[in-house]
Amino acid sequence: MKILVFGATGSQQFNVITEAKKKGAEVIAATSSEKSFEKLAQVGATPVLANLSDAAKMLEITKGIDAIAFMIPVSLPNPFDGLEYAKNVIDAAKTNGVKKIVWNTSGWLEAQKVGSPVDDVKLDVLDYLKNSGVDYVIIQPTIYMENMMGPFCAPFIANEKKLAYPTPEAMPIGWIASRDVSAFVVEAIYNNDLKADSFKISGLDNLKGNDTAAAFSKGVAEEIVYYPQKPQEFGAILKPFVGEAGASSVAAYYESLQNATEYPPKFNANMSAVLEKLPVKMTSLTEWASENKAYFLKG
Protein backbone atom coordinates (compact mmCIF):
# COMPACT_ATOMS: atom_id res chain seq x y z
CA MET A 1 0.00 0.00 0.00
CA LYS A 2 1.38 3.36 -1.06
CA ILE A 3 -0.21 6.28 0.82
CA LEU A 4 0.19 9.98 0.06
CA VAL A 5 -0.34 12.22 3.09
CA PHE A 6 -1.19 15.93 2.97
CA GLY A 7 -0.78 18.14 6.04
CA ALA A 8 1.72 15.69 7.53
CA THR A 9 3.89 18.40 9.10
CA GLY A 10 1.02 19.55 11.32
CA SER A 11 -0.26 17.90 14.49
CA GLN A 12 -3.54 16.81 12.88
CA GLN A 13 -1.98 14.57 10.21
CA PHE A 14 1.58 13.90 11.39
CA ASN A 15 0.60 10.70 13.18
CA VAL A 16 -0.92 9.30 9.98
CA ILE A 17 2.65 8.48 8.99
CA THR A 18 3.41 6.32 12.02
CA GLU A 19 -0.04 4.69 12.02
CA ALA A 20 0.32 3.81 8.33
CA LYS A 21 3.86 2.49 8.86
CA LYS A 22 2.48 0.13 11.52
CA LYS A 23 0.38 -1.43 8.74
CA GLY A 24 3.44 -1.80 6.52
CA ALA A 25 2.53 1.05 4.18
CA GLU A 26 4.95 3.08 2.10
CA VAL A 27 4.23 6.70 3.01
CA ILE A 28 4.83 9.74 0.81
CA ALA A 29 4.40 13.04 2.66
CA ALA A 30 3.67 16.21 0.70
CA THR A 31 5.02 19.46 2.12
CA SER A 32 5.41 23.01 0.84
CA SER A 33 8.76 23.48 2.58
CA GLU A 34 12.05 21.59 2.31
CA LYS A 35 12.65 22.54 5.95
CA SER A 36 10.18 19.78 6.88
CA PHE A 37 12.03 17.04 5.01
CA GLU A 38 14.16 15.89 7.95
CA LYS A 39 11.19 15.75 10.36
CA LEU A 40 9.17 13.66 7.91
CA ALA A 41 12.06 11.35 7.00
CA GLN A 42 12.80 10.67 10.67
CA VAL A 43 9.40 8.99 11.10
CA GLY A 44 9.73 6.93 7.95
CA ALA A 45 8.02 9.02 5.27
CA THR A 46 9.42 9.98 1.89
CA PRO A 47 9.03 13.77 1.67
CA VAL A 48 8.00 15.40 -1.59
CA LEU A 49 7.91 19.14 -2.27
CA ALA A 50 4.46 20.07 -3.52
CA ASN A 51 2.03 22.96 -3.32
CA LEU A 52 -1.69 22.21 -3.38
CA SER A 53 -2.26 25.15 -5.73
CA ASP A 54 -0.17 23.42 -8.42
CA ALA A 55 -2.52 21.10 -10.35
CA ALA A 56 0.29 19.73 -12.51
CA LYS A 57 2.31 18.81 -9.44
CA MET A 58 -0.71 17.03 -7.94
CA LEU A 59 -0.94 14.95 -11.12
CA GLU A 60 2.74 14.12 -10.83
CA ILE A 61 2.85 13.05 -7.18
CA THR A 62 -0.38 10.98 -7.26
CA LYS A 63 0.96 8.59 -9.92
CA GLY A 64 1.25 5.09 -8.46
CA ILE A 65 -0.51 6.08 -5.24
CA ASP A 66 -3.09 3.69 -3.74
CA ALA A 67 -4.72 6.02 -1.21
CA ILE A 68 -4.60 9.66 -0.14
CA ALA A 69 -4.92 11.02 3.40
CA PHE A 70 -6.15 14.52 2.67
CA MET A 71 -6.68 17.68 4.69
CA ILE A 72 -7.27 21.28 3.66
CA PRO A 73 -4.73 23.62 5.31
CA VAL A 74 -6.36 25.08 8.41
CA SER A 75 -5.28 28.74 8.23
CA LEU A 76 -5.60 29.82 4.61
CA PRO A 77 -5.53 33.59 3.99
CA ASN A 78 -8.44 32.98 1.61
CA PRO A 79 -10.48 30.00 2.89
CA PHE A 80 -12.16 29.59 -0.50
CA ASP A 81 -8.79 28.53 -1.94
CA GLY A 82 -9.48 25.28 -0.12
CA LEU A 83 -11.93 24.26 -2.84
CA GLU A 84 -9.37 24.81 -5.61
CA TYR A 85 -6.77 22.83 -3.66
CA ALA A 86 -9.20 19.98 -3.04
CA LYS A 87 -10.23 19.90 -6.71
CA ASN A 88 -6.58 19.66 -7.76
CA VAL A 89 -6.05 16.62 -5.52
CA ILE A 90 -9.38 14.93 -6.35
CA ASP A 91 -8.96 15.44 -10.10
CA ALA A 92 -5.41 14.08 -9.98
CA ALA A 93 -6.56 11.08 -7.93
CA LYS A 94 -9.26 10.29 -10.47
CA THR A 95 -6.91 10.64 -13.43
CA ASN A 96 -4.28 8.40 -11.86
CA GLY A 97 -6.64 5.73 -10.54
CA VAL A 98 -6.09 6.33 -6.83
CA LYS A 99 -8.32 3.83 -5.05
CA LYS A 100 -9.47 5.96 -2.11
CA ILE A 101 -9.31 9.42 -0.56
CA VAL A 102 -9.74 9.77 3.21
CA TRP A 103 -10.46 13.37 4.16
CA ASN A 104 -9.87 14.67 7.68
CA THR A 105 -12.23 17.64 7.83
CA SER A 106 -10.69 19.24 10.97
CA GLY A 107 -14.09 19.47 12.64
CA TRP A 108 -17.67 18.33 12.19
CA LEU A 109 -19.24 19.46 8.94
CA GLU A 110 -22.24 21.77 9.11
CA ALA A 111 -25.58 20.51 7.77
CA GLN A 112 -25.82 23.60 5.55
CA LYS A 113 -23.86 26.77 4.83
CA VAL A 114 -23.71 29.09 7.83
CA GLY A 115 -21.93 32.14 6.40
CA SER A 116 -18.50 31.13 7.71
CA PRO A 117 -16.06 30.75 4.76
CA VAL A 118 -13.96 28.15 6.61
CA ASP A 119 -17.02 25.96 7.21
CA ASP A 120 -18.92 26.70 4.02
CA VAL A 121 -16.07 25.81 1.65
CA LYS A 122 -15.93 22.33 3.18
CA LEU A 123 -19.48 21.69 1.97
CA ASP A 124 -18.40 22.62 -1.55
CA VAL A 125 -15.49 20.19 -1.24
CA LEU A 126 -17.90 17.55 0.04
CA ASP A 127 -20.12 17.91 -3.03
CA TYR A 128 -17.14 17.76 -5.38
CA LEU A 129 -15.73 14.66 -3.68
CA LYS A 130 -19.09 12.87 -3.70
CA ASN A 131 -19.51 13.49 -7.42
CA SER A 132 -15.91 12.68 -8.38
CA GLY A 133 -16.32 8.94 -8.82
CA VAL A 134 -13.38 8.29 -6.47
CA ASP A 135 -14.03 6.09 -3.42
CA TYR A 136 -13.85 8.16 -0.25
CA VAL A 137 -14.20 8.17 3.52
CA ILE A 138 -14.72 11.36 5.51
CA ILE A 139 -13.40 11.53 9.07
CA GLN A 140 -14.96 14.40 11.04
CA PRO A 141 -13.12 14.86 14.34
CA THR A 142 -14.32 16.96 17.23
CA ILE A 143 -11.95 19.22 19.21
CA TYR A 144 -8.36 18.02 19.51
CA MET A 145 -6.66 17.58 22.87
CA GLU A 146 -3.60 19.05 21.13
CA ASN A 147 -5.39 22.41 21.08
CA MET A 148 -4.43 22.64 24.75
CA MET A 149 -0.81 22.85 23.63
CA GLY A 150 -1.58 26.17 21.92
CA PRO A 151 -0.28 29.53 23.17
CA PHE A 152 -3.74 30.46 24.46
CA CYS A 153 -3.76 27.49 26.85
CA ALA A 154 -0.39 25.90 27.68
CA PRO A 155 1.22 28.98 29.36
CA PHE A 156 -1.79 29.32 31.67
CA ILE A 157 -1.36 25.70 32.77
CA ALA A 158 2.36 26.17 33.39
CA ASN A 159 2.22 29.58 35.08
CA GLU A 160 -1.21 29.78 36.73
CA LYS A 161 -2.39 26.15 36.98
CA LYS A 162 -5.40 27.10 34.85
CA LEU A 163 -6.74 25.17 31.87
CA ALA A 164 -7.71 28.10 29.64
CA TYR A 165 -10.18 27.57 26.81
CA PRO A 166 -12.72 29.98 25.26
CA THR A 167 -15.77 27.74 25.77
CA PRO A 168 -18.26 28.16 28.62
CA GLU A 169 -17.78 25.83 31.58
CA ALA A 170 -21.22 24.33 30.94
CA MET A 171 -20.41 23.33 27.34
CA PRO A 172 -19.49 19.63 27.09
CA ILE A 173 -16.78 18.49 24.67
CA GLY A 174 -15.71 15.02 23.57
CA TRP A 175 -11.99 15.84 23.35
CA ILE A 176 -10.04 13.56 20.99
CA ALA A 177 -6.32 12.87 20.62
CA SER A 178 -4.68 13.59 17.27
CA ARG A 179 -3.09 10.14 17.32
CA ASP A 180 -6.55 8.55 17.52
CA VAL A 181 -7.82 10.60 14.57
CA SER A 182 -4.82 9.51 12.52
CA ALA A 183 -5.55 5.90 13.44
CA PHE A 184 -9.13 6.34 12.20
CA VAL A 185 -7.82 7.75 8.92
CA VAL A 186 -5.54 4.75 8.39
CA GLU A 187 -8.21 2.21 9.36
CA ALA A 188 -10.54 3.88 6.83
CA ILE A 189 -7.89 3.52 4.12
CA TYR A 190 -7.51 -0.20 4.81
CA ASN A 191 -11.23 -1.03 5.15
CA ASN A 192 -12.22 -2.07 1.64
CA ASP A 193 -15.92 -2.06 2.52
CA LEU A 194 -15.90 1.72 3.00
CA LYS A 195 -16.31 3.51 -0.33
CA ALA A 196 -18.66 6.46 0.28
CA ASP A 197 -18.77 6.85 4.04
CA SER A 198 -18.59 9.58 6.63
CA PHE A 199 -17.95 9.33 10.37
CA LYS A 200 -18.37 11.92 13.11
CA ILE A 201 -15.82 10.98 15.75
CA SER A 202 -15.09 12.18 19.27
CA GLY A 203 -13.44 10.97 22.44
CA LEU A 204 -15.40 8.60 24.64
CA ASP A 205 -15.97 11.14 27.45
CA ASN A 206 -18.23 14.20 27.15
CA LEU A 207 -16.64 16.67 29.54
CA LYS A 208 -17.76 20.08 30.75
CA GLY A 209 -15.08 22.57 31.70
CA ASN A 210 -14.57 21.56 35.31
CA ASP A 211 -14.65 17.86 34.35
CA THR A 212 -12.04 18.55 31.67
CA ALA A 213 -9.77 20.22 34.22
CA ALA A 214 -10.31 17.34 36.67
CA ALA A 215 -9.37 14.71 34.05
CA PHE A 216 -6.34 16.77 33.04
CA SER A 217 -5.32 17.25 36.69
CA LYS A 218 -5.40 13.49 37.25
CA GLY A 219 -3.09 12.98 34.30
CA VAL A 220 -0.46 15.54 35.30
CA ALA A 221 -0.84 14.90 39.06
CA GLU A 222 -1.31 18.62 39.69
CA GLU A 223 -4.42 20.60 40.62
CA ILE A 224 -5.50 22.45 37.47
CA VAL A 225 -8.72 24.50 37.42
CA TYR A 226 -10.85 25.38 34.41
CA TYR A 227 -10.59 28.96 33.16
CA PRO A 228 -13.31 29.93 30.64
CA GLN A 229 -11.15 32.33 28.66
CA LYS A 230 -12.71 35.51 27.28
CA PRO A 231 -12.91 35.27 23.46
CA GLN A 232 -11.21 38.66 23.10
CA GLU A 233 -8.25 37.48 25.18
CA PHE A 234 -8.11 34.28 23.15
CA GLY A 235 -8.21 36.23 19.87
CA ALA A 236 -5.44 38.58 20.96
CA ILE A 237 -3.15 35.66 21.76
CA LEU A 238 -4.01 33.91 18.49
CA LYS A 239 -3.57 36.99 16.25
CA PRO A 240 0.23 36.76 15.73
CA PHE A 241 -0.17 33.16 14.54
CA VAL A 242 -3.15 33.36 12.17
CA GLY A 243 -3.49 37.08 11.43
CA GLU A 244 -6.07 39.62 12.49
CA ALA A 245 -8.87 38.40 10.22
CA GLY A 246 -8.44 34.75 11.23
CA ALA A 247 -8.22 35.55 14.93
CA SER A 248 -11.27 37.83 14.79
CA SER A 249 -13.30 35.18 13.01
CA VAL A 250 -12.47 32.48 15.54
CA ALA A 251 -13.01 34.85 18.48
CA ALA A 252 -16.42 35.82 17.10
CA TYR A 253 -17.43 32.16 17.01
CA TYR A 254 -16.49 31.67 20.66
CA GLU A 255 -18.22 34.95 21.53
CA SER A 256 -21.43 33.50 20.12
CA LEU A 257 -21.14 30.56 22.51
CA GLN A 258 -21.04 32.79 25.58
CA ASN A 259 -24.72 33.67 25.31
CA ALA A 260 -25.93 30.49 23.65
CA THR A 261 -28.87 28.65 25.18
CA GLU A 262 -27.96 25.49 23.29
CA TYR A 263 -24.40 24.44 22.56
CA PRO A 264 -23.27 22.81 19.30
CA PRO A 265 -22.70 19.07 19.75
CA LYS A 266 -19.06 18.08 20.18
CA PHE A 267 -19.62 14.45 21.17
CA ASN A 268 -20.73 11.27 19.42
CA ALA A 269 -22.63 9.12 21.91
CA ASN A 270 -22.59 6.23 19.44
CA MET A 271 -18.83 5.82 19.06
CA SER A 272 -19.23 2.08 19.64
CA ALA A 273 -20.79 1.78 16.16
CA VAL A 274 -17.87 3.70 14.65
CA LEU A 275 -15.34 1.53 16.45
CA GLU A 276 -16.94 -1.62 15.05
CA LYS A 277 -16.03 -0.47 11.54
CA LEU A 278 -12.84 1.38 12.46
CA PRO A 279 -11.22 -0.40 15.41
CA VAL A 280 -9.05 2.15 17.21
CA LYS A 281 -7.73 2.07 20.78
CA MET A 282 -9.01 5.37 22.15
CA THR A 283 -6.97 7.69 24.37
CA SER A 284 -8.60 9.33 27.41
CA LEU A 285 -7.78 12.93 28.33
CA THR A 286 -6.15 11.70 31.54
CA GLU A 287 -3.88 9.33 29.59
CA TRP A 288 -3.02 12.05 27.09
CA ALA A 289 -2.25 14.61 29.80
CA SER A 290 -0.02 12.10 31.58
CA GLU A 291 1.91 11.40 28.36
CA ASN A 292 2.43 15.12 27.78
CA LYS A 293 3.00 16.26 31.38
CA ALA A 294 6.54 17.43 30.63
CA TYR A 295 5.27 19.75 27.91
CA PHE A 296 2.89 21.56 30.24
CA LEU A 297 4.75 21.45 33.54
CA LYS A 298 8.41 21.80 32.66
CA GLY A 299 10.64 21.11 35.64
KEKE-350470 format. One record per residue (C-alpha): x, y, z; residue in three letters. Coordinates in steps of 0.001 Angstrom, whole numbers, padded with zeros to 6 digits, always signed. Each point is the difference from the previous one (the first is absolute). Example, Ala and Ser with C-alpha at 12.3 -4.5 7.8 and 13.67 -1.06 7.14 Angstrom:
// KEKE-350470
+012300-004500+007800ALA
+001370+003440-000660SER
END
This chain:
// KEKE-350470
+000000+000000+000000MET
+001377+003362-001058LYS
-001585+002922+001878ILE
+000395+003700-000763LEU
-000528+002240+003032VAL
-000847+003707-000119PHE
+000412+002207+003069GLY
+002494-002446+001491ALA
+002168+002707+001567THR
-002868+001154+002222GLY
-001276-001649+003172SER
-003284-001096-001611GLN
+001560-002240-002670GLN
+003558-000669+001179PHE
-000979-003201+001790ASN
-001521-001396-003203VAL
+003578-000825-000988ILE
+000758-002160+003031THR
-003449-001630+000000GLU
+000359-000881-003692ALA
+003537-001312+000529LYS
-001374-002367+002659LYS
-002106-001555-002779LYS
+003060-000373-002213GLY
-000911+002853-002344ALA
+002418+002024-002083GLU
-000712+003620+000914VAL
+000595+003049-002201ILE
-000429+003299+001848ALA
-000732+003169-001954ALA
+001352+003244+001417THR
+000391+003550-001279SER
+003350+000470+001743SER
+003290-001889-000274GLU
+000596+000953+003640LYS
-002471-002764+000935SER
+001855-002742-001876PHE
+002125-001140+002942GLU
-002964-000148+002409LYS
-002020-002088-002454LEU
+002885-002304-000902ALA
+000741-000684+003668GLN
-003396-001683+000429VAL
+000329-002056-003156GLY
-001706+002088-002672ALA
+001399+000959-003379THR
-000391+003787-000226PRO
-001032+001632-003257VAL
-000094+003739-000680LEU
-003450+000932-001256ALA
-002427+002887+000208ASN
-003722-000744-000067LEU
-000566+002937-002350SER
+002093-001725-002690ASP
-002355-002324-001929ALA
+002808-001372-002158ALA
+002022-000915+003071LYS
-003023-001782+001501MET
-000225-002079-003179LEU
+003678-000832+000287GLU
+000111-001072+003651ILE
-003226-002069-000076THR
+001331-002389-002667LYS
+000294-003503+001458GLY
-001762+000996+003223ILE
-002580-002395+001500ASP
-001630+002330+002533ALA
+000121+003638+001067ILE
-000317+001360+003538ALA
-001234+003508-000727PHE
-000525+003159+002025MET
-000593+003602-001037ILE
+002542+002338+001649PRO
-001628+001458+003107VAL
+001072+003660-000185SER
-000318+001075-003622LEU
+000075+003776-000613PRO
-002914-000607-002384ASN
-002042-002980+001284PRO
-001675-000417-003395PHE
+003364-001054-001443ASP
-000685-003256+001825GLY
-002455-001022-002718LEU
+002566+000551-002771GLU
+002596-001978+001946TYR
-002429-002847+000624ALA
-001024-000081-003666LYS
+003647-000239-001053ASN
+000524-003040+002235VAL
-003323-001691-000823ILE
+000416+000505-003751ASP
+003550-001354+000117ALA
-001149-002998+002049ALA
-002702-000795-002537LYS
+002353+000354-002967THR
+002628-002247+001579ASN
-002362-002668+001313GLY
+000550+000605+003712VAL
-002230-002501+001782LYS
-001147+002130+002936LYS
+000156+003461+001549ILE
-000423+000345+003771VAL
-000721+003599+000949TRP
+000586+001299+003525ASN
-002357+002978+000153THR
+001542+001597+003136SER
-003408+000226+001670GLY
-003571-001135-000447TRP
-001577+001132-003257LEU
-002997+002306+000170GLU
-003340-001257-001334ALA
-000237+003086-002227GLN
+001957+003168-000718LYS
+000146+002322+003001VAL
+001785+003049-001423GLY
+003427-001008+001301SER
+002437-000380-002945PRO
+002104-002595+001844VAL
-003064-002196+000603ASP
-001898+000736-003192ASP
+002857-000887-002361VAL
+000140-003478+001528LYS
-003551-000643-001212LEU
+001078+000936-003526ASP
+002913-002428+000317VAL
-002417-002647+001273LEU
-002221+000362-003068ASP
+002981-000152-002345TYR
+001409-003093+001694LEU
-003358-001794-000019LYS
-000414+000622-003714ASN
+003594-000810-000964SER
-000405-003742-000441GLY
+002934-000656+002349VAL
-000648-002192+003051ASP
+000182+002065+003173TYR
-000353+000008+003771VAL
-000523+003192+001984ILE
+001324+000175+003564ILE
-001556+002872+001966GLN
+001840+000459+003300PRO
-001207+002097+002894THR
+002378+002257+001980ILE
+003589-001195+000296TYR
+001700-000445+003362MET
+003059+001473-001734GLU
-001794+003358-000051ASN
+000963+000229+003668MET
+003617+000216-001123MET
-000768+003313-001712GLY
+001303+003363+001250PRO
-003465+000927+001293PHE
-000022-002972+002387CYS
+003372-001581+000837ALA
+001612+003077+001675PRO
-003014+000344+002308PHE
+000431-003620+001101ILE
+003723+000467+000619ALA
-000142+003404+001691ASN
-003423+000204+001654GLU
-001189-003628+000249LYS
-003010+000944-002130LYS
-001335-001924-002984LEU
-000966+002927-002226ALA
-002471-000530-002826TYR
-002543+002409-001550PRO
-003046-002243+000504THR
-002497+000429+002853PRO
+000478-002331+002955GLU
-003439-001505-000641ALA
+000811-000995-003591MET
+000924-003701-000257PRO
+002707-001144-002419ILE
+001072-003472-001103GLY
+003720+000823-000219TRP
+001947-002279-002354ILE
+003726-000690-000373ALA
+001635+000717-003350SER
+001588-003450+000050ARG
-003454-001584+000200ASP
-001271+002049-002947VAL
+003000-001094-002053SER
-000732-003610+000922ALA
-003579+000445-001236PHE
+001310+001409-003288VAL
+002279-002998-000530VAL
-002667-002540+000973GLU
-002332+001661-002526ALA
+002651-000360-002711ILE
+000382-003717+000685TYR
-003727-000825+000346ASN
-000984-001040-003517ASN
-003706+000006+000886ASP
+000019+003778+000479LEU
-000402+001797-003333LYS
-002356+002943+000613ALA
-000109+000390+003758ASP
+000182+002737+002589SER
+000635-000250+003743PHE
-000413+002585+002742LYS
+002544-000935+002634ILE
+000732+001191+003523SER
+001652-001202+003167GLY
-001958-002374+002203LEU
-000573+002542+002807ASP
-002264+003056-000297ASN
+001597+002471+002392LEU
-001123+003413+001207LYS
+002680+002493+000946GLY
+000512-001014+003618ASN
-000084-003696-000965ASP
+002613+000689-002684THR
+002265+001666+002556ALA
-000532-002881+002452ALA
+000936-002624-002623ALA
+003034+002061-001011PHE
+001020+000470+003651SER
-000082-003752+000565LYS
+002309-000509-002956GLY
+002632+002558+000998VAL
-000380-000645+003763ALA
-000474+003726+000628GLU
-003107+001978+000929GLU
-001079+001854-003149ILE
-003220+002041-000045VAL
-002136+000887-003010TYR
+000261+003579-001252TYR
-002714+000972-002518PRO
+002156+002399-001988GLN
-001563+003181-001374LYS
-000197-000246-003817PRO
+001702+003393-000367GLN
+002960-001185+002079GLU
+000139-003200-002029PHE
-000098+001950-003275GLY
+002769+002357+001084ALA
+002290-002927+000804ILE
-000859-001743-003272LEU
+000434+003078-002235LYS
+003808-000234-000519PRO
-000407-003594-001190PHE
-002979+000199-002373VAL
-000334+003716-000745GLY
-002584+002544+001064GLU
-002799-001226-002270ALA
+000431-003644+001006GLY
+000213+000802+003705ALA
-003050+002273-000144SER
-002028-002650-001781SER
+000832-002692+002537VAL
-000538+002362+002935ALA
-003413+000976-001377ALA
-001008-003668-000086TYR
+000941-000483+003646TYR
-001728+003275+000874GLU
-003218-001442-001415SER
+000296-002945+002386LEU
+000098+002230+003070GLN
-003681+000882-000266ASN
-001213-003181-001665ALA
-002940-001846+001535THR
+000913-003154-001894GLU
+003564-001049-000728TYR
+001126-001629-003262PRO
+000566-003739+000452PRO
+003647-000996+000432LYS
-000558-003626+000987PHE
-001116-003178-001749ASN
-001897-002151+002490ALA
+000044-002894-002470ASN
+003751-000412-000378MET
-000393-003734+000576SER
-001560-000299-003475ALA
+002919+001915-001514VAL
+002530-002168+001807LEU
-001607-003154-001401GLU
+000918+001157-003516LYS
+003183+001842+000919LEU
+001628-001776+002956PRO
+002163+002555+001800VAL
+001318-000082+003570LYS
-001270+003292+001372MET
+002035+002321+002218THR
-001633+001645+003034SER
+000819+003595+000924LEU
+001632-001229+003213THR
+002267-002371-001954GLU
+000867+002721-002503TRP
+000770+002567+002711ALA
+002227-002510+001788SER
+001930-000706-003220GLU
+000524+003723-000583ASN
+000571+001140+003595LYS
+003539+001173-000745ALA
-001275+002319-002727TYR
-002375+001811+002336PHE
+001855-000110+003301LEU
+003661+000349-000878LYS
+002233-000695+002977GLY
END
